[in-house]
Amino acid sequence: MKLAVSTLGMPGEGLDRAIEIAAGHGCQGLELRLHPDTGVHAGLDAAGRRSVRERIERAGLEISALAGYAGVCEPGPDEPVVETLLADLRLAADLGAPGVRVFPRGGDPAVGARRLKAVAGPAADLGRRVLVETHDEMATGEAVAALLAEAACPATTGALWDLLHPWRHGEPPRRTLAALAPYLDYVQVKDAVSERDTTPVPMWTGSVPLDEAGELLRGAGFDGWVSLEWERTWYPGVAPVEEILPGAAEWVRRFTP
């Protein structure tokens, strides 16, 4: 496994500080949240894109993924969602990121499958993938797997397993991995107080079954990216991400096949 850290955990820090934190705490990669506040978004011009990529590569880091916010199953017309996906995929290609994280934002797999198929050709041409996170209306591995099975675009789609959400929706890690196994591309790791209270806490001090999930991933031979998603943007009172990264690094070391 390779460790990345999400810029979601570094509100107001800026890209250079995020790079410094990642490089200084044992990370091989940086997961870039796409938002104007982070300085990384689809509106960047060519010079801005070159600057982002060069600064990250100069630090010896890779971009593990772009954390986008498109909702592939979101109710409404297809065109705005498809346009957002295409813009984010082009940004990923320019930055050298292998894929773009998206959310379901709806419960109809037929809608999401249609949109994933619509971008499959351009995604293949760009050599990038769309990573559907276990989140919101499709928080379980079984729900995301059903969407990806209907889309039937294995070369350009994959699953992102956020360890928190399937578990807090009643799906044990063993069932999540069994469902996602044909599609699993990326893992986000975090700990939280409980199923109902998702306040982030340091690794192994909350209730998320981190060891069970880690053992399952090791047994499955998972060797992809693991990103610490420390949600300080949404929980500004929690500790700085620098205090949490050592625990994430230990988790990756412990469960790397």
C-alpha positions in Angstrom: 0.0 0.0 0.0 1.1 3.6 -0.6 0.1 6.4 1.8 -1.4 9.7 0.8 -3.1 12.5 2.7 -6.1 14.5 1.6 -5.9 18.3 1.5 -9.4 18.2 3.1 -7.5 17.9 6.4 -5.5 21.2 5.8 -8.0 24.0 5.5 -6.3 27.3 4.7 -2.8 25.9 4.5 -2.3 26.3 0.8 -0.7 23.8 -1.6 2.9 24.4 -0.6 2.2 23.7 3.0 0.2 20.6 2.1 3.1 19.4 0.1 5.4 20.0 3.0 3.2 18.1 5.4 2.8 15.1 3.1 6.5 14.9 2.3 7.5 15.4 5.9 5.3 12.7 7.4 6.1 9.6 5.4 3.5 10.0 2.6 4.2 9.0 -1.0 1.2 10.9 -2.3 -1.2 13.8 -1.9 -5.0 13.6 -2.5 -6.1 17.0 -3.9 -9.5 18.3 -3.0 -10.9 20.1 -6.0 -12.1 23.5 -4.7 -11.2 27.1 -5.2 -10.1 27.3 -1.6 -7.4 24.8 -2.2 -6.1 26.4 -5.4 -6.7 23.2 -7.4 -9.8 23.1 -9.6 -10.9 22.6 -13.2 -10.7 26.4 -13.8 -6.9 26.4 -13.6 -5.2 27.5 -16.8 -2.3 25.7 -18.4 0.3 27.5 -16.4 -1.5 26.9 -13.1 -1.7 23.2 -13.9 2.0 23.0 -14.8 2.8 24.8 -11.5 0.8 22.4 -9.4 2.2 19.3 -11.0 5.8 20.5 -10.9 5.7 21.6 -7.2 4.3 18.2 -6.2 6.7 16.2 -8.3 9.7 18.3 -7.1 8.9 17.2 -3.6 9.1 13.5 -4.6 5.3 13.0 -4.3 2.6 11.6 -6.6 -1.0 12.8 -6.8 -2.9 9.8 -5.6 -6.3 11.1 -6.8 -8.3 14.2 -7.4 -11.2 14.5 -4.9 -14.0 15.8 -7.0 -17.6 16.5 -6.1 -19.6 15.4 -9.1 -22.7 13.4 -8.2 -22.9 10.6 -10.8 -26.4 9.6 -9.7 -27.7 13.1 -8.9 -31.2 13.7 -10.0 -31.5 16.0 -13.0 -30.2 16.3 -16.5 -27.1 14.3 -17.5 -25.2 17.1 -19.3 -24.0 19.2 -16.3 -22.7 16.1 -14.5 -21.0 14.7 -17.6 -19.4 18.1 -18.3 -18.1 18.3 -14.7 -16.7 14.8 -15.0 -15.0 15.5 -18.3 -13.4 18.7 -16.9 -12.1 16.9 -13.9 -10.8 14.0 -16.0 -8.9 16.5 -18.2 -7.5 18.2 -15.1 -6.4 14.8 -13.8 -4.6 14.1 -17.0 -2.8 17.4 -16.9 -1.7 16.9 -13.3 -0.8 13.2 -13.7 -3.4 12.0 -11.3 -4.7 8.5 -12.0 -8.3 9.1 -11.2 -11.1 11.4 -10.0 -13.2 10.7 -6.9 -16.9 11.2 -7.3 -20.0 10.8 -5.1 -23.2 9.0 -5.9 -25.5 11.8 -4.7 -28.5 9.7 -5.6 -29.9 6.2 -5.4 -30.6 5.2 -9.0 -27.8 3.1 -10.4 -29.2 3.4 -13.9 -28.6 7.1 -13.9 -25.0 6.8 -12.7 -24.3 4.0 -15.1 -25.5 6.1 -18.0 -23.2 8.9 -17.1 -20.2 6.7 -16.4 -20.7 5.2 -19.8 -20.9 8.6 -21.4 -17.4 9.5 -20.1 -15.8 6.1 -20.7 -14.4 6.9 -24.1 -12.8 10.2 -23.1 -11.6 8.7 -19.8 -9.9 5.9 -21.7 -8.3 8.3 -24.2 -6.9 10.3 -21.3 -5.9 7.2 -19.4 -7.8 8.2 -16.2 -10.5 6.5 -14.0 -13.6 7.6 -12.2 -13.6 6.4 -8.6 -17.0 6.1 -7.0 -16.9 6.5 -3.2 -19.0 4.6 -0.7 -21.0 7.6 0.3 -24.4 9.3 0.8 -27.2 7.3 -0.8 -24.8 4.5 -1.9 -22.8 4.3 1.3 -22.3 0.5 1.2 -20.0 -1.6 -0.9 -22.9 -3.5 -2.2 -24.6 -0.4 -3.5 -21.5 0.9 -5.3 -20.7 -2.5 -6.7 -24.2 -2.7 -8.2 -23.7 0.7 -9.8 -20.3 -0.3 -11.3 -21.7 -3.6 -12.5 -24.5 -1.8 -14.4 -22.0 0.7 -15.8 -19.8 -2.2 -17.1 -16.8 0.1 -17.8 -14.0 -1.8 -15.9 -11.2 0.0 -17.7 -12.4 3.5 -16.7 -14.3 3.1 -13.4 -13.4 1.8 -9.9 -14.5 1.8 -6.3 -13.2 4.0 -3.5 -13.8 2.4 -0.1 -14.2 4.9 2.6 -13.8 2.7 5.7 -16.2 4.8 7.7 -19.4 4.9 5.7 -20.3 1.3 4.9 -19.6 0.3 8.5 -21.8 3.0 10.0 -24.6 2.0 7.6 -24.5 -1.5 9.0 -22.3 -3.3 6.4 -19.4 -5.2 8.1 -16.0 -4.8 6.4 -15.9 -8.4 5.2 -19.2 -7.9 3.3 -18.0 -4.6 1.9 -14.7 -6.0 0.6 -16.5 -9.0 -0.9 -18.8 -6.7 -2.9 -16.1 -4.3 -3.9 -13.3 -6.8 -4.7 -13.7 -6.8 -8.5 -13.7 -3.0 -8.5 -11.5 -1.8 -5.6 -9.1 0.9 -6.6 -8.6 3.2 -3.6 -9.1 3.3 0.2 -9.7 6.2 2.5 -8.9 5.5 6.1 -10.0 7.4 9.2 -11.4 6.8 12.7 -14.4 8.4 14.2 -16.2 8.4 17.6 -19.1 6.1 16.6 -21.6 5.2 14.0 -23.7 8.2 14.9 -21.0 10.6 15.9 -18.6 10.9 12.9 -16.3 13.4 14.6 -12.7 12.4 13.5 -10.4 11.0 16.2 -6.9 9.7 16.1 -6.4 6.2 14.7 -7.4 3.4 17.0 -9.1 5.8 19.5 -12.6 5.6 17.9 -15.0 2.9 16.8 -14.2 2.2 13.1 -13.0 -1.4 12.7 -9.6 -0.4 11.4 -7.8 -3.7 12.2 -10.5 -5.8 10.7 -10.5 -3.8 7.5 -6.7 -3.8 7.4 -6.5 -7.6 7.8 -9.0 -8.1 5.0 -7.2 -5.8 2.6 -3.9 -7.5 3.4 -5.4 -10.9 2.9 -6.8 -9.7 -0.5 -3.3 -8.4 -1.5 -4.5 -4.8 -1.9 -1.5 -2.7 -2.8 -3.1 0.5 -4.0 -3.4 4.0 -2.5 -4.6 4.5 1.0 -5.4 8.1 1.8 -5.9 9.6 5.3 -9.0 11.7 5.0 -8.8 13.8 8.1 -11.9 16.0 7.8 -10.6 19.1 9.5 -12.4 21.3 6.9 -15.7 20.1 8.3 -14.5 19.7 11.9 -12.2 22.7 12.6 -11.8 21.9 16.3 -10.0 18.6 15.8 -6.2 18.2 16.0 -3.9 19.2 13.1 -3.4 16.5 10.5 0.3 16.3 11.3 -0.7 14.7 14.7 -2.8 12.1 13.0 -0.5 11.1 10.1 1.8 8.9 12.2 -1.1 6.6 13.1 -2.1 6.4 9.4 1.4 5.6 8.4 1.5 2.8 11.1 -1.8 1.4 9.8 -0.4 1.2 6.2 2.9 -0.4 7.5 1.0 -2.9 9.5 -1.4 -4.1 6.7 0.7 -3.7 3.6 0.8 -7.2 1.9 
